[in-house]
Amino acid sequence: MALRQKTVVKLRSTGRGVSHSRTDVDIRDLTFSIDEPEARGGTNLGPAPTEAALAALAGCTNVIGNKCADKLGVDVGHLTIEITCEFDRRGVTLEEEIDVPFVALRQVVTSDGTASESDLQRVASDVAKYCPLSKLFEQSGTALETIWQQA
């Protein structure tokens, strides 16, 4: 008898404020730093929180992209994900409350595999349905544009 996986699971992390700008984060058996660049008073030991959000989107696009490609039998090879962001800094500078700080994100996903253009677009369509980080940004009001292309 096959075990049925839970559909809702608890994810946990612990953040410890090491300084005014650096937080050391434990997730699973990993520890990493979220930090501000030196220009903003940090020690530059890791990405800033907003940069970590972009990194999470790139990582999620890669993971879900490969899962969708495998499910569809499409060879995407390795994916390169370039993200540019329009970010409204008024909230982080405490000028005023901002409902949508990540105003717009543009993701260009480049595949070096043998997938045809139509197969790549099928993968892209599935990733848009299943990627939790892209859902998070879109549901928050961010204009998310994702372009899938061949190298």
Secondary structure, DSSP 4 states (H G I P E B T S, - for coil): -PPPPPSS-----EEEE-SSS-EEEEETTEEEEE---GGGTS--SS--HHHHHHHHHHHHHHHHHHHHHHHHT----SEEEEEEEEE-TTTTTTSS--S-SEEEEEEEEEE-SS--HHHHHHHHHHHHHH-HHHHHHHHTT-EEEEEEEE-
